[in-house]
Amino acid sequence: MPMQTADRETQNPADKSKTITFTVHDEKEDEMKRTLTAIYEALREKGYNPINQIVGYILSEDPTYITNYKNARGLIRRIDRDELLNVLVRNYLGI
């Protein structure tokens, strides 16, 4: 479930003439980033080129691109590939 944080334009809560804005922070994206970072580190520690291995996995969905070291292969299976691609493209485009 997304976590919402309030960003108030005013310090006076009694002032109802000001607009209160909300920023939705996607907790799932944060978890995906933490997981992908752990996978990246495991691949790097084993001497692989992490970017090439992750891209190979994304393109083929073949988990053997990812090492079993530190349960990285199990972790990559928890990430929905379509959601990952969506996040990657949005971040690449800055939108």
C-alpha positions in Angstrom: 0.0 0.0 0.0 1.4 3.4 -0.9 2.5 5.6 1.9 1.2 9.2 1.8 2.9 12.2 3.3 1.5 15.6 3.7 3.4 18.6 2.4 1.7 21.7 3.8 2.1 25.0 2.2 1.4 26.8 5.4 2.4 26.3 9.0 -1.0 27.4 10.4 -3.4 24.5 10.2 -6.3 26.8 11.1 -5.8 28.7 7.8 -8.2 26.9 5.5 -7.5 29.2 2.5 -4.2 27.4 1.8 -4.0 24.2 -0.3 -2.6 21.1 1.3 -0.8 18.9 -1.2 -0.1 15.2 -0.9 2.9 13.3 -2.3 2.3 9.6 -2.8 5.5 7.7 -2.2 5.4 4.2 -3.7 6.8 1.9 -1.1 6.9 -0.9 -3.6 9.4 1.0 -5.8 11.6 1.4 -2.7 11.5 -2.3 -2.0 12.2 -3.0 -5.6 15.2 -0.7 -5.5 16.6 -2.3 -2.3 16.1 -5.8 -3.8 17.8 -4.8 -7.1 20.7 -3.2 -5.2 21.2 -6.4 -3.2 21.2 -8.4 -6.4 23.7 -6.0 -8.0 26.0 -6.2 -5.0 25.9 -10.0 -5.0 26.7 -10.2 -8.7 29.6 -7.6 -8.2 31.0 -9.6 -5.3 31.1 -12.8 -7.4 33.0 -11.0 -10.1 30.2 -10.6 -12.7 29.3 -7.5 -14.6 26.0 -6.8 -12.7 24.5 -4.6 -15.4 25.0 -7.2 -18.1 23.6 -10.0 -15.9 20.5 -8.0 -14.8 19.8 -6.9 -18.4 20.2 -10.5 -19.6 17.7 -11.6 -17.0 15.2 -8.8 -17.8 15.4 -9.6 -21.6 15.2 -13.4 -21.2 13.5 -13.9 -17.8 16.1 -16.7 -17.4 17.1 -16.7 -13.7 20.4 -18.4 -14.4 21.7 -14.9 -15.4 21.6 -14.2 -11.6 23.9 -15.9 -9.1 22.5 -17.9 -6.2 25.1 -16.1 -4.0 23.3 -14.3 -1.1 20.0 -15.6 -2.5 20.1 -13.2 -5.4 18.3 -15.6 -7.7 15.5 -15.9 -5.2 15.3 -12.2 -4.8 15.1 -11.5 -8.5 12.1 -13.8 -8.8 10.2 -11.5 -6.3 10.4 -8.6 -8.7 7.7 -8.4 -11.3 9.5 -7.9 -14.6 6.8 -5.6 -16.1 6.8 -3.4 -13.1 10.6 -3.2 -13.1 10.6 -2.2 -16.7 7.9 0.4 -16.1 9.9 2.0 -13.2 13.2 1.9 -15.2 11.7 3.6 -18.2 9.9 6.3 -16.1 13.2 7.0 -14.1 15.2 7.0 -17.3 12.9 9.6 -18.8 12.6 11.5 -15.6 8.8 11.3 -15.4 
